[in-house]
Amino acid sequence: SYFGYDPDTLEHSNYDLFLHKGNVPQGLPGQLLLSTSDERISLLPSSTALATLERQSPGQSGLGLVIAKSLAQLWQDFDYAVIDSPPLLGVLMVNALAASQQLVIPVQTEHLAVKGLERMVNTLAMINRSRKQALPFTIVPTLFDRRTQASLSTLRVLRDKFPDEIWQGYIPVDTRLRDASRAGLTPSQFDGKSRGVLAYRALLKHLLAAQLVPQVA
């Protein structure tokens, strides 16, 4: 919604990529790209149809590499790809892991989110045992509100449990991010000096400085 598109009204989306039994027709990913208000960014949109993918593709082989195959057709025109995947281990998560070289894991600063993170890290460790090279990850605390004891204590827990993987900053609660989404603008276009935007810029600077931002993240 930051780019002004409604996933419920899109005629075509990345769901189309999964309709060819694991193959990706040449040129299809490029045809699905949408322009945005930022000329440096293109969008390969998702849609609500993806929610049916798990039910419609039981037992189908080859679907785990669809996104990787699609991105392979686009690299000549792009420097980076950011994949936003649901946190459930299914077809979409498998695709994201197969196509990625670095994971950024956002975690709300609340107790239940930490429990979910622990399960995610355990799953990732299991997957890494089957990979030639382990997939590095960075944990990013989000929706941090320094006025609440819950946020403060959860941030301490995250830093204690994952000292090597956690980014030492955090993304604060910022209603300007929500306002930007409602306006169909990127946060930096809506209010480039908001607390949320400044925090995300600091995160990007950290990842780039540590050379943790590869071609797919």
C-alpha positions as CSV (number, residue, x, y, z in Angstrom):
1,S,0.0,0.0,0.0
2,Y,3.0,2.3,0.3
3,F,3.2,2.3,-3.5
4,G,-0.5,3.0,-4.1
5,Y,-1.6,-0.4,-5.2
6,D,-4.5,-2.5,-3.8
7,P,-3.6,-6.2,-3.9
8,D,-7.3,-7.1,-4.0
9,T,-7.8,-5.4,-7.4
10,L,-4.6,-6.4,-9.3
11,E,-5.3,-8.4,-12.4
12,H,-1.9,-10.0,-12.4
13,S,0.6,-10.6,-9.6
14,N,3.5,-12.9,-8.6
15,Y,0.8,-15.6,-8.2
16,D,1.0,-16.0,-12.0
17,L,4.6,-17.2,-11.6
18,F,3.4,-20.3,-9.8
19,L,1.0,-21.5,-12.5
20,H,3.6,-23.2,-14.7
21,K,4.5,-26.4,-12.7
22,G,7.7,-24.9,-11.3
23,N,8.9,-23.4,-14.6
24,V,9.0,-19.6,-15.2
25,P,8.3,-18.6,-18.8
26,Q,10.9,-16.3,-20.2
27,G,9.9,-12.6,-19.9
28,L,7.0,-13.2,-17.5
29,P,8.6,-11.7,-14.4
30,G,9.4,-8.5,-16.3
31,Q,5.8,-8.3,-17.6
32,L,4.5,-8.4,-14.0
33,L,6.7,-5.5,-12.7
34,L,4.9,-2.4,-11.7
35,S,6.4,1.1,-11.6
36,T,6.2,3.1,-8.4
37,S,6.4,6.8,-7.4
38,D,10.1,6.2,-6.8
39,E,11.8,5.7,-10.2
40,R,14.5,3.6,-8.5
41,I,12.0,1.0,-7.2
42,S,9.9,-1.5,-9.2
43,L,7.4,-3.7,-7.6
44,L,6.7,-7.4,-8.3
45,P,3.3,-7.4,-6.5
46,S,1.7,-10.0,-4.4
47,S,-2.1,-10.6,-4.3
48,T,-4.6,-12.3,-2.0
49,A,-4.6,-15.2,-4.5
50,L,-1.3,-16.3,-2.9
51,A,-3.2,-17.3,0.2
52,T,-4.7,-20.2,-1.8
53,L,-1.3,-21.5,-3.1
54,E,-0.8,-24.0,-0.3
55,R,-4.1,-25.6,-0.9
56,Q,-3.8,-25.7,-4.7
57,S,-0.3,-27.1,-4.9
58,P,-0.1,-30.1,-2.6
59,G,2.6,-32.5,-3.7
60,Q,3.7,-30.4,-6.7
61,S,7.5,-30.5,-7.0
62,G,9.7,-27.7,-8.2
63,L,7.7,-24.9,-6.7
64,G,10.3,-24.0,-4.2
65,L,12.6,-22.3,-6.8
66,V,10.0,-20.2,-8.6
67,I,11.1,-16.9,-7.1
68,A,14.8,-17.6,-7.5
69,K,14.2,-18.5,-11.2
70,S,12.1,-15.3,-11.6
71,L,14.8,-13.1,-10.1
72,A,17.4,-14.6,-12.3
73,Q,15.6,-13.1,-15.3
74,L,15.7,-9.6,-13.7
75,W,19.2,-9.2,-12.3
76,Q,20.5,-7.3,-15.3
77,D,18.2,-4.4,-14.4
78,F,18.4,-4.3,-10.6
79,D,21.0,-4.1,-7.8
80,Y,18.9,-5.6,-5.0
81,A,15.7,-7.5,-4.4
82,V,13.8,-7.4,-1.1
83,I,11.4,-10.3,-0.5
84,D,8.6,-9.8,2.0
85,S,7.5,-13.3,3.1
86,P,5.0,-14.5,5.6
87,P,6.6,-16.1,8.7
88,L,5.0,-19.5,8.1
89,L,7.1,-22.4,6.7
90,G,5.3,-23.1,3.5
91,V,5.8,-22.7,-0.3
92,L,6.3,-18.9,0.0
93,M,8.8,-19.1,2.8
94,V,10.7,-21.9,1.1
95,N,10.9,-19.7,-2.0
96,A,12.2,-16.8,0.0
97,L,14.9,-18.9,1.6
98,A,16.0,-20.4,-1.6
99,A,16.3,-17.1,-3.3
100,S,18.0,-15.2,-0.5
101,Q,21.6,-14.6,0.6
102,Q,20.8,-12.7,3.7
103,L,17.7,-12.6,6.0
104,V,16.4,-9.6,7.9
105,I,14.0,-10.8,10.6
106,P,11.7,-8.0,12.0
107,V,10.5,-8.8,15.5
108,Q,7.9,-6.8,17.5
109,T,9.2,-5.9,20.9
110,E,6.6,-8.0,22.8
111,H,6.9,-11.3,24.6
112,L,4.9,-13.5,22.2
113,A,6.9,-12.3,19.3
114,V,10.1,-13.5,21.0
115,K,8.6,-17.0,21.2
116,G,7.8,-16.9,17.5
117,L,11.4,-15.7,16.8
118,E,12.8,-18.7,18.7
119,R,10.8,-21.1,16.6
120,M,11.9,-19.3,13.5
121,V,15.6,-19.5,14.5
122,N,15.3,-23.2,15.3
123,T,13.7,-23.8,11.9
124,L,16.4,-21.8,10.2
125,A,19.1,-23.8,11.9
126,M,17.5,-27.0,10.6
127,I,17.3,-25.6,7.1
128,N,20.9,-24.4,7.2
129,R,22.1,-27.9,7.9
130,S,20.9,-28.9,4.5
131,R,22.5,-25.9,2.7
132,K,26.0,-25.7,1.4
133,Q,26.4,-22.3,3.0
134,A,24.5,-21.1,6.1
135,L,22.0,-18.3,5.6
136,P,23.1,-15.3,7.8
137,F,20.4,-13.3,9.5
138,T,19.9,-10.0,11.2
139,I,17.2,-9.5,13.9
140,V,15.5,-6.1,13.8
141,P,13.4,-5.0,16.8
142,T,10.3,-3.2,15.7
143,L,7.3,-1.3,17.1
144,F,9.5,-0.3,20.0
145,D,7.9,2.1,22.5
146,R,10.3,3.3,25.2
147,R,7.3,4.4,27.4
148,T,6.2,0.8,28.0
149,Q,7.9,-1.7,30.2
150,A,7.0,-4.5,27.8
151,S,9.1,-3.0,25.0
152,L,12.0,-2.3,27.3
153,S,12.1,-5.7,28.8
154,T,11.6,-7.5,25.4
155,L,14.5,-5.5,23.9
156,R,16.7,-6.6,26.7
157,V,15.7,-10.2,26.2
158,L,16.4,-10.0,22.5
159,R,19.8,-8.5,23.1
160,D,20.7,-11.2,25.7
161,K,19.5,-14.2,23.7
162,F,20.8,-13.1,20.3
163,P,23.8,-10.8,20.9
164,D,25.6,-11.6,17.7
165,E,22.5,-11.5,15.4
166,I,20.6,-8.5,16.6
167,W,20.9,-5.0,15.3
168,Q,21.6,-2.8,18.2
169,G,19.1,-0.1,17.1
170,Y,15.4,-0.5,16.8
171,I,12.4,0.7,14.7
172,P,10.2,2.8,17.0
173,V,6.4,3.1,17.0
174,D,5.7,5.9,14.5
175,T,2.2,6.8,13.3
176,R,3.8,8.6,10.3
177,L,4.5,5.2,8.8
178,R,0.9,4.3,9.0
179,D,-0.1,7.7,7.6
180,A,2.3,7.1,4.6
181,S,0.6,3.8,3.9
182,R,-2.8,5.4,3.9
183,A,-1.6,8.1,1.5
184,G,-0.1,5.5,-0.9
185,L,3.4,7.0,-0.5
186,T,6.7,5.6,0.7
187,P,7.6,6.8,4.3
188,S,10.5,8.8,3.0
189,Q,8.3,10.6,0.5
190,F,5.6,11.3,3.1
191,D,7.9,12.5,5.9
192,G,11.6,11.9,5.3
193,K,12.5,13.2,8.8
194,S,10.1,11.0,10.8
195,R,11.5,8.8,13.6
196,G,10.6,5.6,11.6
197,V,12.3,6.8,8.4
198,L,15.5,7.8,10.3
199,A,15.6,4.4,12.0
200,Y,15.2,2.5,8.8
201,R,18.0,4.6,7.2
202,A,20.2,3.7,10.2
203,L,19.4,0.1,9.7
204,L,20.3,0.3,6.0
205,K,23.5,2.0,6.8
206,H,24.4,-0.7,9.3
207,L,23.7,-3.5,6.8
208,L,25.7,-1.8,4.0
209,A,28.6,-1.0,6.3
210,A,28.7,-4.6,7.4
211,Q,28.4,-5.7,3.8
212,L,25.4,-7.8,4.8
213,V,23.2,-6.5,2.0
214,P,23.6,-8.9,-1.0
215,Q,21.6,-9.0,-4.2
216,V,18.7,-10.7,-2.5
217,A,17.5,-9.9,1.0
